[in-house]
Every structure is written in C-alpha cells, then in structure tokens.
Amino acid sequence: MASFLSFTGVVASVWIVSGIYIASRFYPNYSHSKQFCSELGAFGSPTQKLSPAINNYPLGVLFVLFGYYLIDLPSAPLPTAVIGAMVIIHGICTWVCGYFPMDADPYTATPSKSCKIHTWSGLIMLVSFIVAPLVVTFSSDYSFALRSVSALSVVGCVYFSYKLANALEQKTVPGLYQRLSYGCQIIWLFIYSLFVVAQ
C-alpha cells in the first residue's frame, strides 16, 4: 500500500494534463490559450459534468493520498509533513472547485455564489503549491538541486500569475498564462514526487 501511495503524486501530475486534454476534446472550439481550465466544468458548458468527473474528483483523491503518504512517512522531517498538509489542502480545494462550478462567463461583473466559492478555492490551491515548494527551498533537509528547482517553480508561478492577471484584464490569453503558472507547480510536484519515490 505504501509503495502505491508513493506514486500518487507522479500519477496526479500526469493525470491533470491528460484529463484537461481529454475533456477539451468534448468541448467544441475550446481554446486552451483563451479559456480557463475551469471553463470545462463551468455552468452550461458541454463538459460541465464530464470535466469534474475525470479531473477534479479523481485528482482530489490522488492529492489527498499523496499528502497523507508524506505526513505518514516514518522519521520524515517536519518540512515534509508541512508539504503533505499543503498537498492535502490542494486536494480538498480541487474537490471544492469541481463541486462548485464557475460561471460560464469568466468576465461577469456579478459572479454567482458558486463561482465565488470556486474562485476562493482556486486561490487557496495556488497558495498551497507556492507554500510547499517554498518549504523545500528554505529547508536544509533537501538537496541543493531540489531546492533550486523549487525556487524556480515559485518564481515561474508568480511571474505567470502576474501575466495572467494582465491577460484577464485585457481579455487576451488568460488560459495560456494560467496553464504556464499552474504548469510550474505541476512540474514541481512531479519532480518532488520522483524525489520521494527514489528515497
């Protein structure tokens, strides 16, 4: 069981990319550069039910299992337990984002209650995977290489989040910058998960 749990982080990293791609194939004229990932599960979208079923719900399980594995590791240093807690929080918020869809129009001036919950959960997801690599960056329990990758992940995520905010304001390509921002976090999770598996 422990060996299966150790791979859940790796599986989640691959799953999220595959799941978004598969769901987008059932959404006519979906644009990965102009539309948010969450628009796949938005109110009234062609994939409103499909997207959370193949993305949010199974991914939430994988994140929670991996976080639990990190916390439960024997003799694990405190930073590892903190990272595990962040991964669990990320997983729970992934479920919340799936259960509470965003509005069909991401630019609406009066978002619904569901959209507000979705947005706040998404923000917590973002922060959780900024905190986790920051813990690695400033912890001497990890190698210099992993600490460097973690620092680059945070810098990349923050930079592309800034670009995302500008793109959203200008209504250009927010989907592209969302994917680049979250991509930095998922690449970090994949590399960190491989590190854990190799231990």
Accessible surface in RSA format (square Angstrom, percent):
REM  Atomic radii and reference values for relative SASA: ProtOr
REM  Chains: A
REM  Algorithm: Lee & Richards
REM  Probe-radius: 1.40
REM  Slices: 20
REM RES _ NUM      All-atoms   Total-Side   Main-Chain    Non-polar    All polar
REM                ABS   REL    ABS   REL    ABS   REL    ABS   REL    ABS   REL
RES MET A   1   166.14  86.0 118.27  78.3  47.87 114.0 100.69  85.6  65.45  86.7
RES ALA A   2    65.04  59.8  59.07  91.2   5.96  13.6  60.66  85.4   4.37  11.6
RES SER A   3    81.61  69.0  73.11  97.6   8.50  19.6  47.23 100.6  34.38  48.2
RES PHE A   4   109.67  54.9 103.57  64.1   6.10  15.9 109.39  66.3   0.28   0.8
RES LEU A   5    10.07   5.6  10.07   7.2   0.00   0.0  10.07   7.1   0.00   0.0
RES SER A   6     8.14   6.9   8.14  10.9   0.00   0.0   3.89   8.3   4.25   6.0
RES PHE A   7    95.64  47.8  95.64  59.2   0.00   0.0  95.64  58.0   0.00   0.0
RES THR A   8     0.39   0.3   0.26   0.3   0.13   0.3   0.35   0.5   0.04   0.1
RES GLY A   9     0.16   0.2   0.00   N/A   0.16   0.2   0.16   0.4   0.00   0.0
RES VAL A  10    23.53  15.5  23.53  21.3   0.00   0.0  23.53  20.4   0.00   0.0
RES VAL A  11    58.57  38.5  55.85  50.6   2.72   6.5  58.27  50.6   0.30   0.8
RES ALA A  12     0.01   0.0   0.00   0.0   0.01   0.0   0.01   0.0   0.00   0.0
RES SER A  13     5.16   4.4   2.37   3.2   2.79   6.4   2.56   5.5   2.60   3.6
RES VAL A  14    82.87  54.5  79.26  71.8   3.61   8.7  82.78  71.9   0.10   0.3
RES TRP A  15    97.74  39.2  91.83  44.4   5.91  13.9  94.09  50.2   3.65   5.9
RES ILE A  16    15.05   8.6  15.05  11.2   0.00   0.0  15.05  10.8   0.00   0.0
RES VAL A  17    99.29  65.3  94.12  85.2   5.16  12.4  97.47  84.7   1.81   4.9
RES SER A  18    49.09  41.5  43.11  57.5   5.98  13.8  28.79  61.3  20.29  28.4
RES GLY A  19     3.63   4.5   0.00   N/A   3.63   4.5   3.47   9.5   0.17   0.4
RES ILE A  20    29.52  16.8  29.52  22.0   0.00   0.0  29.52  21.3   0.00   0.0
RES TYR A  21   122.71  57.3 122.01  69.4   0.70   1.8  93.10  70.0  29.62  36.5
RES ILE A  22    83.43  47.5  83.22  62.0   0.21   0.5  83.43  60.1   0.00   0.0
RES ALA A  23     0.00   0.0   0.00   0.0   0.00   0.0   0.00   0.0   0.00   0.0
RES SER A  24    11.26   9.5   4.72   6.3   6.54  15.1   1.86   4.0   9.40  13.2
RES ARG A  25   170.12  71.4 135.34  69.0  34.79  82.8  27.55  37.7 142.58  86.4
RES PHE A  26   125.23  62.7 109.78  68.0  15.45  40.2 115.85  70.2   9.37  26.8
RES TYR A  27    40.27  18.8  36.29  20.6   3.98  10.3  11.46   8.6  28.81  35.5
RES PRO A  28    93.91  68.4  73.79  67.3  20.12  73.1  85.99  71.0   7.92  49.2
RES ASN A  29   152.17 104.9 111.78 108.0  40.39  97.3  40.40  97.2 111.77 108.0
RES TYR A  30    25.79  12.0   1.64   0.9  24.15  62.8   1.64   1.2  24.15  29.8
RES SER A  31    30.73  26.0  25.43  33.9   5.31  12.2  24.35  51.9   6.38   8.9
RES HIS A  32    69.53  38.0  64.51  44.8   5.01  12.8  56.00  57.7  13.53  15.7
RES SER A  33    42.75  36.1  39.72  53.0   3.03   7.0  24.98  53.2  17.76  24.9
RES LYS A  34   131.34  64.1 122.48  75.1   8.86  21.1  65.12  58.6  66.23  70.5
RES GLN A  35    31.31  17.5  31.31  22.9   0.00   0.0  15.51  33.0  15.81  12.0
RES PHE A  36    24.79  12.4  24.79  15.4   0.00   0.0  24.79  15.0   0.00   0.0
RES CYS A  37    24.64  18.6  20.65  23.0   3.99   9.4  14.81  37.5   9.84  10.6
RES SER A  38    34.20  28.9  23.01  30.7  11.19  25.8  13.25  28.2  20.95  29.3
RES GLU A  39    12.54   7.2  12.03   9.1   0.51   1.2   1.24   2.4  11.30   9.2
RES LEU A  40     1.18   0.7   1.18   0.8   0.00   0.0   1.18   0.8   0.00   0.0
RES GLY A  41    13.37  16.5   0.00   N/A  13.37  16.5   9.98  27.4   3.39   7.6
RES ALA A  42     2.58   2.4   2.58   4.0   0.00   0.0   2.58   3.6   0.00   0.0
RES PHE A  43    82.40  41.2  80.78  50.0   1.63   4.2  80.92  49.1   1.49   4.3
RES GLY A  44    73.11  90.2   0.00   N/A  73.11  90.2  39.83 109.3  33.28  74.5
RES SER A  45    16.79  14.2   2.60   3.5  14.19  32.7   7.72  16.4   9.06  12.7
RES PRO A  46    84.80  61.8  41.61  37.9  43.18 157.0  55.25  45.6  29.55 183.7
RES THR A  47     0.98   0.7   0.44   0.5   0.54   1.3   0.98   1.3   0.00   0.0
RES GLN A  48    42.29  23.6  39.02  28.5   3.27   7.8   7.47  15.9  34.82  26.4
RES LYS A  49   165.00  80.5 157.65  96.7   7.35  17.5 107.57  96.8  57.43  61.2
RES LEU A  50    60.38  33.6  54.51  39.0   5.87  14.7  58.91  41.4   1.46   3.9
RES SER A  51     6.61   5.6   6.61   8.8   0.00   0.0   0.03   0.1   6.58   9.2
RES PRO A  52    12.49   9.1  12.49  11.4   0.00   0.0  12.49  10.3   0.00   0.0
RES ALA A  53    56.79  52.2  39.88  61.5  16.91  38.5  41.43  58.3  15.36  40.7
RES ILE A  54    45.21  25.7  42.93  32.0   2.28   5.5  44.99  32.4   0.23   0.6
RES ASN A  55     9.33   6.4   9.33   9.0   0.00   0.0   7.90  19.0   1.43   1.4
RES ASN A  56    27.73  19.1  27.14  26.2   0.59   1.4   0.89   2.1  26.84  25.9
RES TYR A  57    84.89  39.6  84.19  47.9   0.70   1.8  72.02  54.1  12.87  15.9
RES PRO A  58    29.49  21.5  22.48  20.5   7.01  25.5  28.68  23.7   0.80   5.0
RES LEU A  59     4.19   2.3   4.19   3.0   0.00   0.0   4.19   2.9   0.00   0.0
RES GLY A  60     0.00   0.0   0.00   N/A   0.00   0.0   0.00   0.0   0.00   0.0
RES VAL A  61    70.92  46.7  69.18  62.6   1.75   4.2  70.78  61.5   0.14   0.4
RES LEU A  62    17.40   9.7  17.40  12.4   0.00   0.0  17.40  12.2   0.00   0.0
RES PHE A  63     0.87   0.4   0.87   0.5   0.00   0.0   0.87   0.5   0.00   0.0
RES VAL A  64    34.77  22.9  34.77  31.5   0.00   0.0  34.77  30.2   0.00   0.0
RES LEU A  65    48.92  27.2  48.92  35.0   0.00   0.0  48.92  34.4   0.00   0.0
RES PHE A  66     0.44   0.2   0.44   0.3   0.00   0.0   0.44   0.3   0.00   0.0
RES GLY A  67     0.00   0.0   0.00   N/A   0.00   0.0   0.00   0.0   0.00   0.0
RES TYR A  68   112.68  52.6 112.53  64.0   0.16   0.4  77.52  58.3  35.16  43.3
RES TYR A  69    31.67  14.8  31.09  17.7   0.59   1.5  10.18   7.6  21.50  26.5
RES LEU A  70     0.00   0.0   0.00   0.0   0.00   0.0   0.00   0.0   0.00   0.0
RES ILE A  71    79.49  45.2  62.66  46.7  16.83  40.6  62.66  45.1  16.83  45.7
RES ASP A  72    87.13  61.0  71.16  70.8  15.97  37.8   8.18  19.2  78.95  78.7
RES LEU A  73    49.55  27.6  40.63  29.1   8.92  22.4  41.92  29.4   7.63  20.5
RES PRO A  74   115.67  84.3  92.79  84.6  22.88  83.2 102.62  84.7  13.05  81.1
RES SER A  75   121.85 103.0  72.42  96.7  49.43 113.9  52.76 112.4  69.09  96.8
RES ALA A  76    32.92  30.3   4.34   6.7  28.58  65.0   8.53  12.0  24.38  64.6
RES PRO A  77    50.98  37.2  40.20  36.6  10.78  39.2  50.98  42.1   0.00   0.0
RES LEU A  78   137.46  76.6 125.65  89.9  11.81  29.7 130.05  91.3   7.41  19.9
RES PRO A  79    26.64  19.4  24.80  22.6   1.84   6.7  26.64  22.0   0.00   0.0
RES THR A  80     7.97   5.7   7.97   8.1   0.00   0.0   3.49   4.7   4.48   6.8
RES ALA A  81    29.65  27.3  27.56  42.5   2.09   4.7  27.77  39.1   1.88   5.0
RES VAL A  82    52.07  34.3  49.15  44.5   2.92   7.0  51.99  45.2   0.08   0.2
RES ILE A  83     0.00   0.0   0.00   0.0   0.00   0.0   0.00   0.0   0.00   0.0
RES GLY A  84     0.00   0.0   0.00   N/A   0.00   0.0   0.00   0.0   0.00   0.0
RES ALA A  85    35.83  32.9  33.60  51.9   2.22   5.1  35.38  49.8   0.45   1.2
RES MET A  86    34.24  17.7  34.24  22.7   0.00   0.0  29.38  25.0   4.85   6.4
RES VAL A  87     0.10   0.1   0.10   0.1   0.00   0.0   0.10   0.1   0.00   0.0
RES ILE A  88    38.85  22.1  38.85  28.9   0.00   0.0  38.85  28.0   0.00   0.0
RES ILE A  89    64.84  36.9  64.25  47.9   0.59   1.4  64.82  46.7   0.02   0.1
RES HIS A  90     0.00   0.0   0.00   0.0   0.00   0.0   0.00   0.0   0.00   0.0
RES GLY A  91     0.00   0.0   0.00   N/A   0.00   0.0   0.00   0.0   0.00   0.0
RES ILE A  92    82.67  47.0  82.67  61.6   0.00   0.0  82.67  59.5   0.00   0.0
RES CYS A  93    10.45   7.9  10.45  11.7   0.00   0.0   0.00   0.0  10.45  11.3
RES THR A  94     5.80   4.1   5.78   5.9   0.03   0.1   5.80   7.8   0.00   0.0
RES TRP A  95    84.33  33.8  83.86  40.6   0.47   1.1  79.89  42.6   4.45   7.2
RES VAL A  96    40.79  26.8  38.86  35.2   1.92   4.6  40.79  35.4   0.00   0.0
RES CYS A  97    11.48   8.7   7.85   8.8   3.63   8.5   4.65  11.8   6.84   7.4
RES GLY A  98     9.27  11.4   0.00   N/A   9.27  11.4   2.99   8.2   6.28  14.1
RES TYR A  99   156.62  73.1 141.78  80.7  14.83  38.6  94.35  70.9  62.26  76.8
RES PHE A 100    63.86  32.0  63.86  39.6   0.00   0.0  63.86  38.7   0.00   0.0
RES PRO A 101    19.56  14.3  17.25  15.7   2.31   8.4  19.56  16.2   0.00   0.0
RES MET A 102    13.78   7.1  13.57   9.0   0.21   0.5  10.67   9.1   3.12   4.1
RES ASP A 103    19.61  13.7  19.07  19.0   0.55   1.3  12.25  28.8   7.37   7.3
RES ALA A 104    67.25  61.8  49.18  75.9  18.07  41.1  50.83  71.6  16.42  43.5
RES ASP A 105    72.82  51.0  68.19  67.9   4.62  10.9  33.22  78.2  39.60  39.5
RES PRO A 106    40.31  29.4  14.44  13.2  25.87  94.0  17.56  14.5  22.75 141.4
RES TYR A 107    74.95  35.0  47.38  27.0  27.57  71.7  48.54  36.5  26.41  32.6
RES THR A 108    45.54  32.4  26.95  27.3  18.59  44.3  15.34  20.6  30.20  45.7
RES ALA A 109   100.65  92.5  62.56  96.5  38.09  86.6  72.50 102.1  28.15  74.6
RES THR A 110   114.87  81.7  97.85  99.2  17.02  40.6  74.81 100.5  40.06  60.6
RES PRO A 111    49.47  36.1  39.56  36.1   9.91  36.0  39.56  32.7   9.91  61.6
RES SER A 112    43.88  37.1  32.24  43.0  11.64  26.8  43.17  91.9   0.71   1.0
RES LYS A 113   163.44  79.7 153.88  94.4   9.56  22.8  97.55  87.8  65.90  70.2
RES SER A 114    18.03  15.2  14.52  19.4   3.51   8.1  15.37  32.7   2.65   3.7
RES CYS A 115    11.87   9.0  11.87  13.2   0.00   0.0   0.00   0.0  11.87  12.8
RES LYS A 116   111.41  54.4 108.72  66.7   2.69   6.4  54.87  49.4  56.55  60.2
RES ILE A 117    50.91  29.0  47.38  35.3   3.53   8.5  50.77  36.6   0.14   0.4
RES HIS A 118    19.07  10.4  19.05  13.2   0.02   0.1  15.81  16.3   3.26   3.8
RES THR A 119    83.30  59.2  75.96  77.0   7.33  17.5  65.74  88.3  17.55  26.5
RES TRP A 120   165.83  66.5 165.50  80.1   0.33   0.8 137.13  73.1  28.70  46.6
RES SER A 121     9.11   7.7   8.68  11.6   0.42   1.0   0.17   0.4   8.93  12.5
RES GLY A 122    27.82  34.3   0.00   N/A  27.82  34.3  21.81  59.9   6.01  13.5
RES LEU A 123    82.48  45.9  77.01  55.1   5.47  13.7  81.12  57.0   1.36   3.6
RES ILE A 124    80.10  45.6  78.63  58.6   1.47   3.5  79.78  57.4   0.32   0.9
RES MET A 125    26.74  13.9  26.74  17.7   0.00   0.0  24.39  20.7   2.36   3.1
RES LEU A 126    51.13  28.5  47.42  33.9   3.71   9.3  50.26  35.3   0.87   2.4
RES VAL A 127    71.65  47.1  71.65  64.9   0.00   0.0  71.65  62.3   0.00   0.0
RES SER A 128     3.20   2.7   1.16   1.5   2.04   4.7   3.04   6.5   0.15   0.2
RES PHE A 129     0.92   0.5   0.00   0.0   0.92   2.4   0.00   0.0   0.92   2.6
RES ILE A 130    32.63  18.6  32.63  24.3   0.00   0.0  32.63  23.5   0.00   0.0
RES VAL A 131    50.21  33.0  49.77  45.1   0.44   1.1  50.21  43.6   0.00   0.0
RES ALA A 132     0.00   0.0   0.00   0.0   0.00   0.0   0.00   0.0   0.00   0.0
RES PRO A 133     0.17   0.1   0.17   0.2   0.00   0.0   0.17   0.1   0.00   0.0
RES LEU A 134    63.09  35.1  62.19  44.5   0.89   2.2  62.53  43.9   0.56   1.5
RES VAL A 135    33.22  21.9  24.70  22.4   8.52  20.5  31.47  27.3   1.75   4.7
RES VAL A 136     0.00   0.0   0.00   0.0   0.00   0.0   0.00   0.0   0.00   0.0
RES THR A 137    21.73  15.5  18.13  18.4   3.60   8.6  18.13  24.4   3.60   5.4
RES PHE A 138   159.92  80.0 130.48  80.8  29.44  76.6 131.98  80.0  27.94  80.0
RES SER A 139     9.35   7.9   4.84   6.5   4.51  10.4   8.00  17.0   1.35   1.9
RES SER A 140   103.76  87.7  74.49  99.4  29.28  67.4  41.16  87.6  62.61  87.7
RES ASP A 141    81.20  56.9  48.91  48.7  32.29  76.4   9.96  23.4  71.25  71.1
RES TYR A 142    16.36   7.6   5.81   3.3  10.55  27.5   9.03   6.8   7.33   9.0
RES SER A 143    58.18  49.2  43.26  57.7  14.92  34.4  48.06 102.3  10.12  14.2
RES PHE A 144   167.20  83.7 158.73  98.3   8.47  22.0 159.36  96.6   7.84  22.4
RES ALA A 145    68.12  62.6  60.36  93.1   7.76  17.7  66.12  93.1   2.00   5.3
RES LEU A 146     8.73   4.9   6.00   4.3   2.73   6.9   8.25   5.8   0.48   1.3
RES ARG A 147    76.92  32.3  76.04  38.8   0.87   2.1   8.08  11.0  68.84  41.7
RES SER A 148    38.00  32.1  30.70  41.0   7.30  16.8  31.80  67.7   6.20   8.7
RES VAL A 149    46.37  30.5  45.22  40.9   1.15   2.8  45.54  39.6   0.83   2.3
RES SER A 150     0.00   0.0   0.00   0.0   0.00   0.0   0.00   0.0   0.00   0.0
RES ALA A 151    33.77  31.1  31.39  48.4   2.38   5.4  33.20  46.8   0.57   1.5
RES LEU A 152   126.69  70.6 120.13  85.9   6.56  16.5 120.46  84.6   6.23  16.8
RES SER A 153     9.08   7.7   3.13   4.2   5.95  13.7   8.21  17.5   0.87   1.2
RES VAL A 154    17.16  11.3  16.33  14.8   0.82   2.0  17.16  14.9   0.00   0.0
RES VAL A 155    99.10  65.2  94.56  85.6   4.54  11.0  98.14  85.3   0.96   2.6
RES GLY A 156    13.74  16.9   0.00   N/A  13.74  16.9  13.47  37.0   0.27   0.6
RES CYS A 157     0.68   0.5   0.68   0.8   0.00   0.0   0.68   1.7   0.00   0.0
RES VAL A 158    79.36  52.2  77.29  70.0   2.08   5.0  78.36  68.1   1.00   2.7
RES TYR A 159   114.25  53.3 109.33  62.2   4.92  12.8  82.13  61.7  32.13  39.6
RES PHE A 160    46.52  23.3  46.52  28.8   0.00   0.0  46.52  28.2   0.00   0.0
RES SER A 161    27.44  23.2  21.62  28.9   5.82  13.4  20.67  44.0   6.77   9.5
RES TYR A 162   136.77  63.9 130.55  74.3   6.22  16.2  95.70  71.9  41.07  50.6
RES LYS A 163    64.30  31.4  63.21  38.8   1.09   2.6  11.27  10.1  53.04  56.5
RES LEU A 164    35.27  19.6  35.27  25.2   0.00   0.0  35.27  24.8   0.00   0.0
RES ALA A 165    58.15  53.5  48.01  74.1  10.14  23.1  52.88  74.5   5.27  14.0
RES ASN A 166    50.13  34.6  49.66  48.0   0.46   1.1  11.40  27.4  38.72  37.4
RES ALA A 167     3.98   3.7   1.45   2.2   2.53   5.8   3.58   5.0   0.40   1.1
RES LEU A 168    66.10  36.8  63.47  45.4   2.63   6.6  63.47  44.6   2.63   7.1
RES GLU A 169   146.65  84.2 116.17  87.9  30.48  72.6  49.07  94.9  97.58  79.7
RES GLN A 170   123.70  69.2  98.78  72.2  24.92  59.3  36.29  77.3  87.41  66.3
RES LYS A 171   134.75  65.7 110.16  67.6  24.59  58.5  59.05  53.1  75.70  80.6
RES THR A 172    63.15  44.9  51.63  52.3  11.52  27.5  52.71  70.8  10.43  15.8
RES VAL A 173    43.13  28.4  43.13  39.0   0.00   0.0  43.13  37.5   0.00   0.0
RES PRO A 174     0.62   0.5   0.62   0.6   0.00   0.0   0.62   0.5   0.00   0.0
RES GLY A 175     0.00   0.0   0.00   N/A   0.00   0.0   0.00   0.0   0.00   0.0
RES LEU A 176    72.11  40.2  71.89  51.4   0.22   0.6  72.11  50.6   0.00   0.0
RES TYR A 177    42.54  19.9  42.54  24.2   0.00   0.0  12.89   9.7  29.65  36.6
RES GLN A 178    39.50  22.1  39.33  28.7   0.18   0.4   9.83  20.9  29.67  22.5
RES ARG A 179    52.10  21.9  42.04  21.4  10.05  23.9  43.85  59.9   8.24   5.0
RES LEU A 180    69.20  38.5  65.68  47.0   3.51   8.8  67.37  47.3   1.83   4.9
RES SER A 181     4.66   3.9   4.66   6.2   0.00   0.0   2.72   5.8   1.94   2.7
RES TYR A 182    44.12  20.6  43.31  24.6   0.81   2.1  43.57  32.7   0.55   0.7
RES GLY A 183    22.66  27.9   0.00   N/A  22.66  27.9  22.14  60.7   0.52   1.2
RES CYS A 184    25.12  19.0  19.60  21.9   5.52  13.0   3.81   9.7  21.31  23.0
RES GLN A 185     0.82   0.5   0.82   0.6   0.00   0.0   0.23   0.5   0.60   0.5
RES ILE A 186    12.53   7.1  12.53   9.3   0.00   0.0  12.53   9.0   0.00   0.0
RES ILE A 187   107.72  61.3 105.95  78.9   1.77   4.3 107.72  77.6   0.00   0.0
RES TRP A 188     0.71   0.3   0.07   0.0   0.64   1.5   0.53   0.3   0.18   0.3
RES LEU A 189     0.06   0.0   0.06   0.0   0.00   0.0   0.06   0.0   0.00   0.0
RES PHE A 190    70.47  35.3  70.47  43.7   0.00   0.0  70.47  42.7   0.00   0.0
RES ILE A 191    58.36  33.2  57.37  42.7   0.99   2.4  57.37  41.3   0.99   2.7
RES TYR A 192     1.24   0.6   1.24   0.7   0.00   0.0   0.16   0.1   1.08   1.3
RES SER A 193     0.00   0.0   0.00   0.0   0.00   0.0   0.00   0.0   0.00   0.0
RES LEU A 194    80.77  45.0  76.76  54.9   4.01  10.1  77.12  54.2   3.65   9.8
RES PHE A 195    53.91  27.0  46.35  28.7   7.55  19.7  53.14  32.2   0.77   2.2
RES VAL A 196     9.91   6.5   6.09   5.5   3.83   9.2   6.21   5.4   3.70  10.0
RES VAL A 197    45.09  29.7  25.65  23.2  19.44  46.8  27.16  23.6  17.93  48.6
RES ALA A 198    83.96  77.2  45.38  70.0  38.58  87.8  55.23  77.8  28.73  76.1
RES GLN A 199   148.37  83.0  87.04  63.6  61.33 146.0  62.73 133.5  85.64  65.0
END  Absolute sums over single chains surface
CHAIN  1 A    10011.1       8582.4       1428.8       7334.3       2676.8
END  Absolute sums over all chains
TOTAL         10011.1       8582.4       1428.8       7334.3       2676.8
